Amino acid sequence: MSNSSSASPSEISPPLSFKEFEDLIRNIERFYALGDRLSRAAAKQPCEFLIQEASMAFAKAMMSLLGFLRFIPSSEFFAKEKVVIVDLSSASVMARQVLEDVLSFLYLSEPNLSKEQKEFREFVWRYHGLGESIESAELLETAKWSNPDLPATRELRAKMRAQLVQNPLLAAIEKNLRGRIREGDKNWVLYENEILERRGIITSRYDLPRKVLSNFVHFSTFSHHLILETNSDWQKSWPEFFMPTLSVAAFIAEALKGFVEILPQTASIVTEKEQRLIENYRRWLRDERAQPK
C-alpha cells in the first residue's frame, strides 16, 4: 500500500492483489459489525449533550459505511438486486460521507474540554442548527408552505446571537472562523485540520481522499476520467476503488477507537483481535510509512 501522503491520487495505487483487496473489504465489514454492537450497547445511556450528538454522528457514520459497502461488489452488503453495476461515482460519494461523519464525531467527542468549552461548543452547535431551520422554513414559505413557529424561532436566534457575540471564547477564535460562527454559517469552533491534528492524524490522510472523492459530488472532467477507468468487469475495475476503501477503513477504525474512549463501559465488547485490527488501520493515519494489512 502507498507510503505517500502527497496530493496525487495516482500515488495511492494498490500494490496488492485482488484477494488482499477483498480481505480489506472483509475487515471493513468487521468494523461495521463492531460499530453496530457498540451503538446498541450505548443506546439510551444518559450522557451530556456533546456525547449524545457524537453518538448520533457515530451512528450516521455507520449508516454511511453501509451505504458505501452497497456499491462494492466484493462486499456481502453489495446491492445486486435486478441490476448489477460497477459504480465508482456512488461509492466515492458515500466514502466522502463516511470521512465527514467521522470528522464530526471526532469534533463532538474531543476529550479534556473544560466546562466552559463544552458549553460554548453546545451553544454554537444549537445556534447553527436554528439558522439552518430558519433558512429551510423561509424557502418553504416561497412555496406557500407556512411555518407558524418561524417568528418565534427567529426571535430565539436573535437572542442567541446577542449572547454569542458577548462570549469571550468567541473572541479567542481566528477572525475568519469567528465571523462565520457569528453569522451561523459554522457549527464547529475549530478548523478541520485542527481536529485532525489534535488526534495526531496526518492532515493529508483526510484532505487528499476528500478532495479526490469530492470530484464525484460535483461532477467534473477529472471524475469523468476516473469513471472511464472502470467497467462491468469487477476484477479489472477494483483498483480504482482502493483509495476510497483504504480511507474508509482507517477513519472508521479511528471512530471505533474514539467511541470506546468516550463510552469506556463499551470497551469489553471489543475483542483483542478487533483491537489489533483497529490499531492496524489507525496507524496508517499517523505514519506515512505504515502499510495496513
Secondary structure, 3 states (H helix, E strand, C coil): CCCCCCCCHHHCCCCCCHHHHHHHHHHHHHHHHHHHHHHHHHCCCCCCHHHHHHHHHHHHHHHHHHHHHCCCCCCCCCCCCCCCCCCHHHHHHHHHHHHHHHHHHHHHCCCCCCHHHHHHHHHHHHHHHHHHHHHHHHHHHHCCCCCCCHHHHHHHHHHHHHHHHCCHHHHCCCHHHHHHHHCCCCCCCCCHHHHHHHCCCCCHHHHHHHHHHHHHHCCCHHHHHHHHCCCCCHHHHHHHHHHHHHHHHHHHHHHHHHHHHHCHHHHHHCCHHHHHHHHHHHHHCCCCCCCCC
